């Protein structure tokens, strides 16, 4: 069985853009707006992947990776305020 996500450059770019926005949001501490933008890009890419014929397993693996990166940002909290 061939992977739809790995064979489509549009889906790869969408997922990479979502992860890149998330990482930039973590590193630069830009606040909520960049994290929200990365989530919107991720959801849009996931919907497109599912409509393109990706299995739920493929979409689930991408979601787990994305959510793990977002969870890594939680310990930074609000700082020393």
N, C-alpha and C positions, 0 to 999 in steps of 0.2 A: 504494500500500500504506500503510495507516494504522499509526501507531506505537502499540503496545499500552501501552508505558510512559508515553508522554505523554498518553494518553487515560484512564488510570486514576489517580484521585487517591490511592488506597491505595499504589500503587507509587511515585508521586512523593513522598508523605510518607515512605515507608520509606527511599528513597534519600537524601532530604534529611536525615532523622534520622541515618542512618549517616554522612553527610558532616559534619553538625554535631557529632556526638560525636567524630569524628576531629579536626576543627579545634579543638574545645575541649581535647582531649587534647594537641594540639600546643602550643597557646597557654599553657595552664595547667601543662604538664609534669607531668601526673598519673601518669605511669608506664604500665605495661603494661595495667592492667585496663580503662581506658576505650578504649584501642585495640582490645583484644580484644572488648569489648562492641560497638563500632562494626562490627567484622568479622562478628560473629554476626548483627547486624541486617542487614548488607549481604548475607550469604549467604542468610538467610531471605527477604529481599525478592527476591533473584535467583531463588531456587527458585520462589517464588510467581509471578514474572514469566514464567518458562519454562513453568510449568503453566498460566498464563493464555493462552499462545499467542504470547509474544514470540519473535522470531527470535533466533538465536544472535548475530547481528550487533548487535542492540540490547543484549543482555545483555553482550556483549563491550565495547561502547563504554562502558557504565556501569562495567564492571570496570576498564577502562583509566583512567578518570577517578578512580575510588576509589583505585586503586593508585598513581597519580601523586601524589595528595595525601598518601598514606602515605609515599611515597619522599621527599617534600619534608621530612619530619620526620627523616630519617636524619642529615643533616649536624649536627644539634644535638648528637648523641652524648651523652657522659656529662659534658660540661663540663670544667672545669679541675681534675680530681682527680688 
